[in-house]
Amino acid sequence: MLRGFSLSVVAILLLSSSTFAAVGHAEGFSINALNLVHRVGGAGWAKSGNVVMVGHSQEAYSAGTAAIQEEKGILTQSAKAAGIGGATTVLQNASVDALQGQMIVRGRPGVQAQGQSLTVGLDNIVMKVGGVGGAVGAQHFVGTQEQFQMSPRGISTNSQTVGTAQFAAVAGGPCSNVVVINTLDVKMGQSQIVTGQYTPPKSPRKP
C-alpha cells in the first residue's frame, strides 16, 4: 500500500504605490496525488485513500475600485483490494493545476483584465490476476474559481466550476484475469479585458 500527495499553493497580492493607480491579484494551486493498493497471494485485504482540500481568496479596494477572487477544490481517492491467492491491485494518479489573476489600471487609458485556468487529470487502474477476489477504486474532484472586478469603467465577472469522478471494480474466480483502465482529462480557461478612456465627472463650479 502506498499513499502520497504533494500540494503547492501560490497567493500573491500586487498593489501599487500609495496612489493606488493599479490593483492586481494572482493566485493558484497544484495537487499531485498517488494512491496504490497491491495484494499478492494468501488471504487478505488492503485499503487506502487520500483527501485534499484547498481554498484561498483575495480582496483589494480603493476609491471606486474593487477586485475580489477566490478558488476552492477538494480531491478524494479511495481504493480496496481483497482476495485469496493471485493478485489484486489498484493504482490511482491525480493531478490538478489552477491559476487565476486580475488587474485594474486606472487612468487614461485604463485597463481592466482578468483570466483563469483549471486543468484536471485522473487515472484509475484496477486489476485482478488469478486467485479469487476483487478490487475497487474511485476518485473525485470538485473545484471552483470566481473573479469579480468593479471600477468606474464597469463591472466584470469570471466563474468556472468542474466536477469529475471515476469508479471501477473487478471481481472473479481463479481462472479470471481482469483489468479496467479509466483516464480523464479536463482543461478549462477564460479571460476578458476592457480598455478605453475614462473621464471622471467634473466637480460643479462654485457660484
N, C-alpha and C positions, 0 to 999 in steps of 0.2 A: 504494500500500500504506500503510495507516495502522494503527498499533497504539497502544494506550494503556490504562492502568488506574489506578484510584485505590483506595486502601486506607486505612481508618481502624480503629484498634484502641483500645478503651477497657477498662482494667482498674483497678478501684477497690477498695481494701481498707478496710473500715469496721470499726473496733474501738472499744469503749467505753473508759472511763477505766480506771484500774488495778484497779477492782473486777471487770472482765470480766463485767458484768451482761448484756452483749449482744455478739454476734459476727455480722458481716454481710459479704457479698461482693456485688459487681456487676461484670460484665464483658461485653463484646460486640465485634463487629467488623462492618465494612461493606466490601463489594467492588463496584466498578463497573468493568467491562472492555469495551472496544470493539476489534473486530478487523475490518479492511476490506481486501480484495484486489480490485483492479479492473484488467482488461487490455482495451485497445481497439486494434483494427487490427493490421496486420503479423503477424509470427510471434513468439511469445514466451510466457513464463510468469512467474508470481509466486506466492510463498507467504509466509505469516506465521503467527505464533502467540503466545499468552500463557500463562504458567504462574504461578499464585499459590498459595502455601501459607501458612496461618496456624495458630497454636496458642498457647494460654496456659492457665495453671492457677493456682488459688489454694487455700491451706490456712490454717486457723486452729484453734488448740486452746486450751482452758482446762480447769480441773478438771472432768472428767466430760463435756466438750463438745468436739465436733469438727465442723468444717464444711469440706468439700472440693468443688471444682468445676473442670471443665476443658472446653474445647471446641477442636475441630480442624476444618480444612477445606482442600480443595485444588480449585482451578478450573483447567481447561485449555481452551484454544481453539486450533484449527488450521484453516487454510484454504489452498487452492491453486487457481489458475486458469491455464489454458493454452489455446492455440489459434492459428489463422491467420484474420485478418480478423474482423469482427464485434466483439462484446464479451462478456466473461465476468466475473462479479462474485460475490463472497461477502461478506456483511455479517453480523457477529455482535455481539450485545449481551448482556451478562450482568450481573445484579445479585444480591447476596446480603446479607442483613441478619440478624444473630444477636445475641441478648441473653439473659442469664440473671442471676438474683440469688437470694440466700438470706439468711435472718436467723434467729438464735436469740436469744430474750429469756428470761432466766432469772427466777425469782421467782414470785410468786403474784398473778394467774395468769401462766403463761408462754406464750410463742408460739414455734412452730417452723414456718417457712414457706419455700417456695422455688418458683420458676417459671422457665420458659424458653420462648423462641420462636425459630423459624428460618424465614425466607422466602427462596425462590429463584425467580428469573425468568430464563429463557433464550429468546432469539430468534435464529433462524438463517435467512437468506435466501440462496439460491443461484440464480443466473440466467445464462442464455446467450441472446444475441440475435444471429442471423445468424452468418456465418462457420462455421468448422469447429473444434470444440474442446469443452472441458468444464470443470467446476469441482466442487470437493469441499469441504465444510465440516463440522466436528464440534466439539461442546462437551461437557464432562463436569464434574460437580461431585459431591463426596462430602463430607459433614460430619457431625460427631457432637457431642452435648452430654451431659455427665454431671454429676450432683449427688449428694452424699452428706451426710447430717446425722446426728449422734448426740448425744443429750442424755439426762438422766435420764428424760425423757418417752418415749424410744424412738428408733428408727432409721427414717429415711425416705430414699428414693432417687428420682431422676428420670433418665430416659435417653431420648434420641431420636436417630435416625440417618436421613439422607436420601441417596440415591444417584440421580443423574439423568444422562441422556445424550441428545444429539441428533446426528443424522447425515443428510446429504443430499448427493446427487451428480446432476449433469446432464451430458449429452453429446449431440452431434448434428451434422448436416451444415449446409450453407449456407442451407437453407430452413427450418430449425427454430428456434423460439423457445420456451424452456422456463424456467419459474420454479417453485421449491419454497420454501415458507414453513413453518417449524417454530416453534411457540410453546409454551412450557411454564412453568407457574406452580405452585409448591408452597408451602403455608403450614402450619406446624406449631406447636403450642403446648400447654403443660400447666402445671399449678400444683397445689400442695397446701398446706394449712395445718392445724396442730394446736394447739389451745388447751386450757387446763384447769389445774386446781390440781395442784401437786406439793408433797408434804410430805416433806422429807428424813428418812431414818431417824434415830431418836433414839439418842444415844450411851448405852451401858449405864451404869447407875449404879454408882458405886464403892461397895464394901461399907464 
